[in-house]
């Protein structure tokens, strides 16, 4: 792609590959990501993606404070209109919401669920209009997967399973959102998919309408849930 003159696209692909390599244990890739967030030679979108990658790597390694800090830097970059397109902002904010939920699940006594849930709702709400109007089915699907993580965190496993299935039906960019892991609750929720395959056969318009309905129900719930989620399979 560089030979074709698509240096920007090549740089974006390099960042995405380095995220995957770093999470798999490649220390050189992790070093390149750390350099990318201070680079002036790559696009703001790629800097934000590198920050999300560092957050996901830190999450995998149990460095939760670092994960939250990197996610915050990525979100800050999405607040500036212009450099990032709506699709990128929607996916990055969704990925940051998932980081917050995974950290809160991993250390509930340090990060009260009320605050984590509120931040996740805020980020997914900010991604809503861009996801719904992007005309990009995988972006909308990625947003739905973020909703699945929120639903599972709250213990709404049935909604989590449906959003997960619908998000994948639309070709969601699962890797970009969940490179840091799914969290135990979402993992338990999506493990029980028997009898739900017909959801994958829904037409795109119908799937989109159902995602909007489910997400509106989740995001309109302004008061955090608190309490203890039901056992897997509830």
N, C-alpha and C positions, 0 to 999 in steps of 0.2 A: 504493500500500500504506500510505503514511503517512495518507492520508485515511481509510482503512478502520480505522485504529488499530493497524496492524501495523508500528509504528516499528522494532521489533527486526529483523523480517524485511527491512525496507527498508534498515536499516543494514548487514545482512549482504550483501545484494545490492550495495550501494554499494562495499563493500570488495572483493568479487570482481570487479566491473567495473573498479575502480581498478587492481587487479593487472594485468588484461589491457591496460588503457590505458597503464599505466606501462611495461610490457614493450614495448609498441608505440612508445614514445618520447614519451608525453605527460608533460611535466614537472610539470604541475599535479596530475595523478593521483599521481605519485611523491611530491609534496609532501604530498598528503592522506594517503597511506599512512604517511609519516613522522610526521604528526600523530596518526594513528589509534593508533599503538603507545603514545602517552603520554596518550591520552584516557581520561577516567573516565566518558564518556557512552556508550560502546559495550560490548557484552558481551565477556567474556574470550575466547570463541571467535573473535570477530572481531578482537581484538587479536592472537591467535595467528596467524590467517590473514593479517593484515597483515604480521606478521613474516616468515612464509613468503614472502609476495609480495615483500618487500624483499630476502629472500635470493635469490629467483629473478631479480629485477631485477639484483642485484649480480653474479650468476653470468653473466647475459647480457652485462654490461659488463666482465667480466674482473676484478672486484673480489672476489677469492676470499676474502680474510680477512673482509671484510664479510659475504659470503654465509654463511660458517660461523658468524659471530657472531649474525647474525639467526636462523639456523636453531636455534642453541642456545637463544635466548630463547623461540622458539616451543615447543621441546621442554620447557623449564622449565615453561611454562604447562600442558602436558599432564600434568605430574606431580601437579597438585593436583586431587584428585577433587571432583566436584560441578559446578563451573562449565561444564566441557566434557562433552558426552555421549560415549559410547563410539565412535560413528561418527566424530565429529570428531577424537577422539584418534587413531584408527587412520589416518585420512587424513593428518593433520598429521605424525605420526611417519613415515609412508611417504614423504611429500614431503621431510622432512628427511633421510631416508636417501638419497634420490636426489641431493640437494644435495651430500652428502658424497662420493658416488661420482663425481659430475661434476667436483667440485673435484680429487679425487685423480687422475682421468684427465687433467685439464688441466695439472696440475703435479706429476707423479709424483716429481720429485726433492725437492720441498718437503714434500709430504704423502705419506709412505710408504703404499703401497697396503695394507699389513698393518693399519695403524691405521684407515684409512678403511673397509676391509672389515669390521673388527671392530665399528666404530660402526654401520655399516649393518645388520649382522646383529643387533646389540643392539636397534636401533630397530624393525626388522621383527619381531623376536621379541616385543617388548613390544606390538606392534600385533596379534599373531596372534589371541589369544583374542577380542579385541573385534571383529576383522574376521569371524571365523568364527561368532560368536554374535550378530552384529548383526541378522540377518534382513534385511539390506540388501544386495542383490546388487551395486549399483554400488560400495559400500564394499569388499566382498570383491574385486571386480574391480580396484579401485585398488591394493589390497594386492598382488594378483597382478602388477600392472605394476611395483611396486617390486621384486618378486622377479625380474621380467624384467631390470630394470636391474642387479641384483646378479649374475644369471647371466651377462649379457653382459660385465660387468666382469671376471668370472672366465674368460671365454672359452668358457662353455657356451652356445654360440649356439643349439643346437637347443632346449634348455630355455627360453632367452630367448624364442625365437619362439613356443613353445607357450604360455608364460605370458602373453605379450603378446596372443595371439589369444584365449585364454580370458578374460582380463581384459576385453577389449573385448566379448566375447560376453555378459558380465554387465553391460554398461553402465557400465564404469569411468569415473570422473571424470578423464579424461586431462589436461585443462587444469589442474586443481588440483595435479596431481602433477608435471607436466612443463613448467610455464610457463617455467622457466629453460633448457630445452633437454633433449635426450635423451642427449647424449654420443655420441661417434663410434662406440663399440662397439655400443651398443644400436641406433643408427641403421643400422649395417651389418647387424646381425642381423635386424631386422624388415623390411629392404628385400627380403629373399628369402622371400616368402610363397607362391610358386607351389606349387600342389598341397596347400596346407594349409587351404583354405577349409572342408572338411568339419568341422573343429574347431568352427566357428561354429554348426554345426547340432546340437551336443551338447545334450541336455536340461540344464537348470540344475543339477539334482542331480548328474548325472554330471560336469558341468564343475566344480562345487564340490568334489567328491571328488578330481578330478584336480589341482586347484589345491592342495588340502591335501597331497596326496602329493608333488607337486613342491616345494612350499615347505618341507615337513618335511625333505626331502632337502637343500635348500639351507641351512636354518637349523641343522640338526643337525651341519653341518660346522663345528665350532667352531674348528678351526685354519685361519687365513687361508691362501689359496691361494699367494700370492707368484708368482714366476715371470712368464713372458711369455705372454699369451693367444695362442691360435692366430690365424691370419689369418682375415679375414672369410670366411664360408662353410664353415669347418671343422666 
